[in-house]
Amino acid sequence: MRVLNVPVPPDLLQTWAGWLAPARQPFFLTAAEADKLGLKTVPRAEEFFPPAGRDTDTFTLWFVLPEASQIAWLTEEDWLALPPSTRRALLGAQVRHGRGAVPRVRDFADLLPHLTGGRFVWWPSLLSPAVLARAVAQGQRECRGAEVPEVVWEAAALLLPRARELAGTFPDASGPNCFGTVMAAAGVGGAEQEWMQREPFEAFLAGRAQPGGRDDQPGTLLVWRDEAGAVQHAAVTLGAGWALHKPSQSWMTPRVVLPTSDLIRYSRTRGWRLHRSRLRV
C-alpha cells in the first residue's frame, strides 16, 4: 500500500492501527464536566505521556487545554455502554479541549457508512487499510520525489548524500522530526531516528552552514524561527525547485519532497520568519 505516495509495509500499517486506535483511550474533561457526566476520572497531572510518544501525537496533547484537568480512560466496550447523550457530550468536550483523533463523520462516510452524528473517535473495530490510509493522509501533501529528475538527485548527492534514501519514507515511531531529517540528509548518521532538539541542530548549523543560499540550488537550508529567534522548522533544497522536509515529529508525517515554493507556502506560520543558509561540503 502507498500512503501520500509513500510505500507502507504491512507490518507498519498494522502498527499504525494500534497507534491511531489504542484499545484504551484518554478523554479529557474539566472537573465540572466529569462530575456532570458521572464518569470515573483520574487527575491529568498524575498521568505521564512522553513528549515524543505516539499518544502525544495521535491525540495532539500539546493542544489540550490546561483546564481539562481530568482524564476518563475508556475502552471501546466502555464507550459503547455509555448512553448516546454521554457519548455526544464527550465528543463535544474533546473537540473543545483540543484533543486530536476526533474526526468528522462526513470525511469517512463512504468507508464507514454506519456512523452517525457529526464526530466520532477511532476504535479498533473501525479500522481497515483504506480507513488507515485516509486518516494518516488527511491534511498532508503527497511526496513528489518520483518527479525529481535523476540529474537533480545526482547533483544534490555531494551536499546531501542521504537525501534520496530518506525521501518518501515514514518513521518507525513518533519523535523523528524536521531537524533530524535535514541533518541526516546532510550525512549525520542516525539523526533521522532521533527526536532532534534545537541545541544539536543549532550546532549543526554553526558547523556546517553559512549565510546565503538560493532556492534553486541544492543544499540551501530553509530555517523558520519565531519572534524570539528560536528555530521552529527546517527543510533543505535539492535543487531545480525541489526541497525535502518532515512536517512534524508525528508518526503520521513522512519525509516528503515537494516543490520548494509549495513547501515554503505549506510551512508558513504566523509569527515565524524564514531564514536561509547554505551547506558547506
N, C-alpha and C positions, 0 to 999 in steps of 0.2 A: 504494500500500500504506500501511496505517496500523500503526504500532507504538506500543504504550502509548497508543493513541487519538491519536497524533500523525501527521500525514501525512509520508511519507518519499518524496521524489522518486527516480526510478530511478537517477540518477547518484550520489546519496548512498548508496543501497543497494549499488551496485557498489563504491563506495569502502569501505564497511564490510567487504565481503568481504576486501579486501586488508589491512585493519587487524586483523580477527579472525584471519585465517589467512594470514599472510605466507608467501611461498614458502620462506623460510629463518628458522628459529626458534631461540631460545636455550633450552637445557636446563641447569638449574643443578645442580651436583654438588659434594660435598666432594672434596678431593684423593684421599681413600681410595676413595670411590665411583668416581671417574673411573678410577683405577688398576685397580680390581677389574673394571670393565666393559670396560676396554681401549679406551676412546674417546679420540679426539683432542680436546683441550680447549685453551682459552686462559684466562689469568687474568681473572677478572671485573673486577679493578681496571684493566685495560687497555682495557676496553670503555666506551663513553660512551652513556648513554641519557638524552635530555633529560628533565628532571623533569616537564614538562608534555607529553610526547610520547605518541604512540599506543602504542608498545611498552610504555612505563612503565605505562599504564593497562590495556592488554589483558592484560599478564602480571602485573599488581599487583606491580610490582617493589619497592614500598616494604615489602611483606610478606616478601620473600625473605630468609631468614636469612643473617647475615654468614658463617657457616661454609661456606655453599655458595659457595665461592670460585672455582670453575671453571665455565666455560661450554662446552658442546658445541653447536656450531651445526649444525643438521640441516635438510635439505630433506625433502620427502615421499618422494622416491626413496631418500634415505639411511635414512629411518625404516623403510620397507618392506623394506629389505635387511637390517635387523637381525634377529637371532633373536628369536622371541616372548618368550623369557625376559628378554632385554635390554630389550625394549620395556616389559615389565611392571615391571622394576626401575626404569627411567627414569620411568615414570608414578608409581610409588610415591614416588620421590625428589622429584618436582615437588610432589606433594601435601604431603609432609613439610616441604619447604623453603618453602612458601608461594607458589609460582608460580601465577598465575591461568591461565584458559583451559585447565583440565583437567576438563571436565565429566563428570558421571556418565552412563554409557550409558543407564540407565533413564529419564533425563529426556528422551531423544531417541529412544527405542526405536521409537515409531510412525513417525517421519520417517526414521530411519536403521536399519532392521531388521537390516541385515547386521553391525552392530557387535557385538562380544562382549566379555566381561570386565566389569570394574566402572567403569573410567575410560578416556578417550581424549583425544587432542589434536586441535585443529582443523587441517585441511589443506584447500587449495582444492577438492579433489575432493568434499568432504563438504557443500559449501555450496549451498543453494538459497534463494530468497526466504523460504520458510516457516521453514527452519532458522535463517537470519539473524535473522528477526523474533523467534523464541523465545529465541535466545541473548542478544540485546540486552535483551529484556524481563524475563529471569529476575531475580526478587528485587526488582522495582521496582513502583511504584504507577502506575496509568494516570492520565493527565491528565484532569481533570474540568472543564476550562474551559468546555465547551459547556453545562454545567449552571448557570453563573453568570448570574443574571438581567441583562438589559440595564441596568436601573436601577442595579445594583451597579457595573457597568463604568463607567457614566457618572459616578457619584459618586466613584469611585476616580480618574478621569482628572485631577482637579485636582492631586492629590499625586503620582500615578503615571501620567504621560502616555503611557508606552510599555509599560505592563504588559500590555495586551491584545495588542499586537503581538508581544511576546515569549512569551506564554503558549502552550504547545503547539508549541514549536519545538526541534529538535535543533541543536547547534552544528555548525560546519563542520569542526571538528578538536578534539583534546584541548586543554585549557587553560582555556577559559571556565568560570567557576565561580559559586558562590553569591554571592560578594561583587559580582562584576561584574553579575550578574543583578539584584540589588537596586538597585545604583547606576544601571544602565541604565533600569530600570523607573521610577526617580525622575527620569529625564531627563538623566543624564550620558552624553553622546554617545560611542558606541563602546565603552563599558565592557563590554558583553555579549560582545565579541570578544576580550577580554584574559584572561590568567591573572592576575587581580587579586590583589595581595598585601595583607597585613594593614595595612601603613602607609597606603596611599591609602584603604583602607576606613575605618580609624580616623579619618583626616582628614575623610572624608565624614560620618561620624557626628558628629564635633565641630562641623562647619559646618552640617549640615542637620537635626540631630535634637536633641531634648531629652528628659529622663527622663519616663517615663509611657507612656501609650498603652493602648488596650483592644483585645482581640482581635476584637470585633465591629465595629470602626471601620476605615476604610481608612487606610493609612499608618503602621500600628504596626510598627516594626522588631523582629523576633524575632532576638536575637543570643545564640548559645551561646558561653560562654567556659570554658576549662579551669581547673584549680585554680590555675594561675599567673596567670590573668587574660587569657591570650592568646585572641583571638577564633578560633573554630574553624568556625562555620557561621552562616549568616544567611538569613532569609526576610522577607517583608513581607506584611501582611494587605491584602486587597482590600475587606474589609467583609462584613457579613452572614454571617460564619462561613467565609469563604474566604481562602486565602493562596497566595502564589506562591513557589517556590524552585527552585533547581537542586541536586539532591542531591550532586553532586561535580563535579570538574574533568574527568571522563572523557568521551570522545566518545560513550559509550553512554547517558549520562543527559541527558534533555531537560529543558527548563524547564517545570515542571508546576504546575497548580493543583490543590489538594486542600482538603478541609475543614480548617480551621485546627487543630482538635483532632487530626485524623489526622496532619497534618504534624508537629505537636509530638511526638506519640507516636512517629512514624516516625523522627524525628531524635534522640530521646533516646539519650544515650550515657553510659556510666559515667564519672564524673569531670567532666562538663560541667554547667554551670548556665545556665539560661535567663534572659536579661535583656530588658527591653522599653524602648523609647523611641519617640517619635512624630516623624514628619517635620514639618518646617515648610515652608510654601509658599515 
